[in-house]
Amino acid sequence: MKEQILECGKGTFCLPHSAISDQFEKSSIPSLFESKYDVAVVGGGASGLVAAIFAAREGAKVVVIERLNRVGKKILATGNGRCNFSNLNLDITRFYGENVKFAENALEKFDLEKTLDFFERLGIAHQVEDLGKIFPKSEQATSVLDVLRYEMERLNVEERCNVAVTKITRKLHSKHDKGAFLLSCETRTTSVRGGYPERTSRVERAQGNNRERVEASLCHFVIRAAKIILSTGGKASPNLGSNGSGYSLAKTFGHKTILPFPVIVQLNFKERFVKQIKGVKFKGKASIGVDDQILRADEGEILFTDYGISGPPILQLSRKAGEQLQKNKQPWVELDLFPDLSNLDMEKLIMKRIAFQENKPLDCNFVGLINKRLIPVILKEAKIKNINMISRKIKDSQINSIVKILKQWRFEVIGTQPWKSAQVTAGGIDVKDINPFTMESKLVKGLFFAGEILDIDGDCGGFNLQWAWSSGYVAGTSASK
Ligand SMILES: Cc1cc2nc3c(=O)[nH]c(=O)nc-3n(C[C@H](O)[C@H](O)[C@H](O)COP(=O)(O)OP(=O)(O)OC[C@H]3O[C@@H](n4cnc5c(N)ncnc54)[C@H](O)[C@@H]3O)c2cc1C
């Protein structure tokens, strides 16, 4: 690449990548990298945007650096596009991590009341739905992102989109320079050239359609800031930006990572027959367990898929499943298709149906009670060989087996769906090396963290966004001091 230094905008310079580290070492060069920002927020997700707002409200000159073409893409995907942004039942017991007490301070400092007040002042009226879930009254995630962006604009927070931070260094140049952070950034630039684009068809070429060709090239530059907030998220849903790059950035400063694993994610079953019933939904109860112990249960709509199972209760249980899989344990899921009936009531109900129509084939006797596609599978699972037998010929032991499947149908969990299907990351940067009262690194002064990058995650239902807001608030206000 040709050696050149270009000005890309305030405080940023395009350099050939190979030159960047050399330039840092040369004391004559740093004047190029004028300290333009008090705070650079790396990652324009929920936590980064709130951190930027609070840092700017304290008077700091703030830049948000975002690798995607716009900030807050994940916010738009939350709550099925409605943004379940908090929960009435906010409590530390809804959060997880190796050292979960770490989250207490931020959740108290920027609690539910402060969160609702913050958003209300920005324009977000709210409504509470089932299980205490809080949504914007507009029922639009876009409105949450819009008000955050309006506020950033009001506070003159700069947004640098399509810019990925690839490396961060810190240099103590002289006694006049307090040791700013130098953020190596990469952006893709495009230029338009004449000629045929690669996908031009032969016909188009024959017609002489000499279209313009768009060429992409990488541009490298440096942003300098007195303090940085790492809010790059975890590894869940990488299509929405969070690709785990923040872990490598933090590791260069000595920070350790608790092994991340996907949570709020669908589960894979060992039993291959689930493929036959993929798409079948039912309202029921799911329990996750290991050995003889039930670890957690949840009710709601459950969906069989070709790999296993999905639905809100399953997503909620997935953390427990992930924890066990991390320990090389063998978790299981038990499904109850009739949580409102006891085993005895279930048995009575089946007997009553058989008595009503005792000459009907057995499988037909379950039509109207359970999804038709489940009937042969359930009867086979109950070890009933002739599922078309005349109903009155059924034995008591066979009724008991059917009840057992309907009420305690057990499946072996062999994994979760991959990162691209996960909503949240469990694990992440070890919080032992971070001050819970400021979110500042204990290893490097001026380095702050916020959001899902940290080894803190919450239940499904608004808790993860609440963690993003609360940790963002603490990091932003502390970094601006
Ligand atoms: C589909 C879906 C639905 C969800 N629904 C809900 C819900 O309803 N309620 C709830 O509470 N939670 C929900 N969550 C979880 C919640 O969205 C996240 O926990 C939260 O957004 C995390 O915020 P964050 O700022 O820590 O990280 P992210 O939102 O992941 O933001 C990190 C940002 O950093 C950028 N970035 C990463 N690396 C770099 C780099 N090197 N340089 C520059 N930029 C970088 C990324 O592009 C990204 O924009 C959902 C998640 C998903 C995926």
The ligand as a MOL file (V3000), in Angstrom:
LIG
                    3D

  0  0  0     0  0            999 V3000
M  V30 BEGIN CTAB
M  V30 COUNTS 53 58 0 0 0
M  V30 BEGIN ATOM
M  V30 1 C -32.6880 -10.8580 18.6780 0
M  V30 2 C -32.4200 -10.3010 20.0580 0
M  V30 3 C -33.4820 -9.9200 20.8460 0
M  V30 4 C -33.2430 -9.4270 22.1330 0
M  V30 5 N -34.2990 -8.9870 22.8810 0
M  V30 6 C -34.0680 -8.4480 24.0900 0
M  V30 7 C -35.1440 -7.8660 24.8340 0
M  V30 8 O -36.2830 -7.7650 24.3580 0
M  V30 9 N -34.8560 -7.3820 26.0760 0
M  V30 10 C -33.5730 -7.4220 26.6090 0
M  V30 11 O -33.3880 -6.9820 27.7310 0
M  V30 12 N -32.5450 -7.9150 25.8970 0
M  V30 13 C -32.7490 -8.4070 24.6650 0
M  V30 14 N -31.6910 -8.8760 23.9280 0
M  V30 15 C -30.3250 -8.7640 24.5070 0
M  V30 16 C -29.8430 -7.3080 24.4320 0
M  V30 17 O -30.1570 -6.7930 23.1730 0
M  V30 18 C -28.3290 -7.2290 24.6600 0
M  V30 19 O -28.0060 -7.8180 25.8940 0
M  V30 20 C -27.8590 -5.7770 24.6670 0
M  V30 21 O -28.2450 -5.1190 23.4880 0
M  V30 22 C -26.3510 -5.7270 24.8180 0
M  V30 23 O -25.9280 -4.4020 24.6200 0
M  V30 24 P -24.3760 -4.0650 24.4780 0
M  V30 25 O -24.3010 -2.6260 24.2200 0
M  V30 26 O -23.6170 -4.5980 25.6340 0
M  V30 27 O -23.8820 -4.9130 23.2200 0
M  V30 28 P -24.3870 -4.8820 21.7130 0
M  V30 29 O -25.7760 -4.4260 21.6170 0
M  V30 30 O -24.0380 -6.1970 21.1640 0
M  V30 31 O -23.5060 -3.7540 21.0490 0
M  V30 32 C -22.1400 -3.8880 20.8040 0
M  V30 33 C -21.7880 -3.0070 19.6160 0
M  V30 34 O -20.3810 -2.9560 19.4730 0
M  V30 35 C -20.0540 -3.0020 18.0990 0
M  V30 36 N -18.6840 -3.5120 17.9970 0
M  V30 37 C -18.2360 -4.7370 18.3290 0
M  V30 38 N -16.9140 -4.8180 18.1560 0
M  V30 39 C -16.5090 -3.6130 17.6990 0
M  V30 40 C -15.2520 -3.0810 17.3340 0
M  V30 41 N -14.1280 -3.7880 17.4170 0
M  V30 42 N -15.2010 -1.8070 16.8880 0
M  V30 43 C -16.3240 -1.0420 16.7960 0
M  V30 44 N -17.5370 -1.5090 17.1320 0
M  V30 45 C -17.6380 -2.7700 17.5920 0
M  V30 46 C -21.0950 -3.9170 17.5160 0
M  V30 47 O -21.2520 -3.7350 16.1310 0
M  V30 48 C -22.3340 -3.5500 18.3150 0
M  V30 49 O -23.1050 -2.5610 17.6860 0
M  V30 50 C -31.9020 -9.3560 22.6440 0
M  V30 51 C -30.8420 -9.7410 21.8290 0
M  V30 52 C -31.0860 -10.2020 20.5370 0
M  V30 53 C -29.9280 -10.6070 19.6760 0
M  V30 END ATOM
M  V30 BEGIN BOND
M  V30 1 1 1 2
M  V30 2 1 2 3
M  V30 3 2 2 52
M  V30 4 2 3 4
M  V30 5 1 4 5
M  V30 6 1 4 50
M  V30 7 2 5 6
M  V30 8 1 6 7
M  V30 9 1 6 13
M  V30 10 2 7 8
M  V30 11 1 7 9
M  V30 12 1 9 10
M  V30 13 2 10 11
M  V30 14 1 10 12
M  V30 15 2 12 13
M  V30 16 1 13 14
M  V30 17 1 14 15
M  V30 18 1 14 50
M  V30 19 1 15 16
M  V30 20 1 16 17
M  V30 21 1 16 18
M  V30 22 1 18 19
M  V30 23 1 18 20
M  V30 24 1 20 21
M  V30 25 1 20 22
M  V30 26 1 22 23
M  V30 27 1 23 24
M  V30 28 2 24 25
M  V30 29 1 24 26
M  V30 30 1 24 27
M  V30 31 1 27 28
M  V30 32 2 28 29
M  V30 33 1 28 30
M  V30 34 1 28 31
M  V30 35 1 31 32
M  V30 36 1 32 33
M  V30 37 1 33 34
M  V30 38 1 33 48
M  V30 39 1 34 35
M  V30 40 1 35 36
M  V30 41 1 35 46
M  V30 42 1 36 37
M  V30 43 1 36 45
M  V30 44 2 37 38
M  V30 45 1 38 39
M  V30 46 1 39 40
M  V30 47 2 39 45
M  V30 48 1 40 41
M  V30 49 2 40 42
M  V30 50 1 42 43
M  V30 51 2 43 44
M  V30 52 1 44 45
M  V30 53 1 46 47
M  V30 54 1 46 48
M  V30 55 1 48 49
M  V30 56 2 50 51
M  V30 57 1 51 52
M  V30 58 1 52 53
M  V30 END BOND
M  V30 END CTAB
M  END
